[in-house]
Amino acid sequence: MRTEEVSWYSEGDRISALWRTPDEGAGPYRAIVQGPGWLGLKDAKLYVRYHEALTAAGFAVLVFDYRGFGGSEGDRSILSPVRQLQDLRSAVTYLSGRDDVVPDGIGVFGSGGTGGGNAVLLAAADRRVRAAVSQLPVADGADWLHRMRSEYEWLEFLADVESDRLDRVRTGKGRLVHPREEIMVPTKERRATTVKADVDERIPTQVAFAPAVEEILAYRPAAATVHTPLLVIGIENDATTPTDHAEQVYAAARGPRELIMQRHTTHYAAYDRYWTEVTPRVVAWFDRHLGPAHLVVSTPEGDARIEAPA
């Protein structure tokens, strides 16, 4: 796998990205775009083996840092799913302008919390995306934040958000918080795992409290209308991104869809335990549904784009 640093601009801020391609050949490639998961960064070791599997199958992968994260420009105090979707769409535009990318061959892969949810939102918002894989998604941000807390903690949390909102209106200033500690509530497994240790010390640690929470409360991938072929990957009894969130995203899809449910494992352990079973299915999903598409066949399940025979 070859890796090249590339960049473009999203709403005026420079985006830092890695362009990964097969060891041999110059394309044109079918290409997968990936925005990192919740508080993730483009160069996380966790993603490398997915990219190796995709490039070994002939795909190219574009993985990038959202604005305000990692090597990308932007305000480090802003944590915004709305802006992240803008960044993903800018990445699709960047890919569509490359001569070495198949025009009908752009897909999206998202893994972990808002990473999985963002893949769903991009597929719903951008017709240039021809196939999507959503792994361990958040489907409903309000439900996600609520289920991390007891009821009294939830009510206190909402009161804190309202207090911060008032402070911002009255004084022009509000609280800055660590998003993992004061927005998300880490599980015992999250505190113990080393699966993301290589990027944990480089993520934003002081983000504007109320604005970030308000956007997550409104975050609803489960309400998106997705006709794009969608593969959803969940974990039974997941304590980090609830199992029924993956099921909701799958149930709401209107095009070709599949749901893989991993059993007898946990959120972070699953990346290793089911790697050999799940990854070939991810690669096969993109291989089946990405172009070039010379014919479009409409079915009750959605549009299936088919390559014309040679």
Disulfide bonds with the S-S distance in Angstrom:
none
